[in-house]
Amino acid sequence: MSQISDRLADLGISLPSVSAPAGAYTPALVSGNLVFTAGQLPFVGGQLPQTGKVGDGPLLVSPSAAKEFAQVAALNALAAVESVLGSLDRVTRVVKVTGFVASDPSFTGQPGVINGASEFLVDVFGDRGVHARSAVGVAVLPLDSPVEVELIVEFA
């Protein structure tokens, strides 16, 4: 096993299969010494665990659930990275995370939601996982997903 595979196992997590693209794009692309992922949704077993807008209210996705979904989306992005690099041990730095949160108009906690992805990446990669980030509130995401995450990682 690799160091990162061992770390994921320690966290009780395994990489999922890479989902087939839902359009005319590739899940991850290498350019120079960077991997750019397409936006990843929090699919678990090919399904979104919950859909809708994030906010505080009975018909909304809770911020705590959305934070967990951001972690799942980041995990799916790592699977896409591994699919083009062969091993996550080649990652030398998580450079940038961009997170999108389908937000109720009154919700302003997007950074806390995307912390689910950021904290997970630091748990997996340690100092190599510290990154720049954008957390953006949007009106709607594909398939009515509450979150979407994309990564840029550097590798050797």
Beta strands, then each sheet from edge to edge (+ up, - down):
strand 1: 28-31
strand 2: 34-37
strand 3: 91-102
strand 4: 132-138
strand 5: 147-155
sheet 1: 1+ 2- 5+ 3- 4-
end
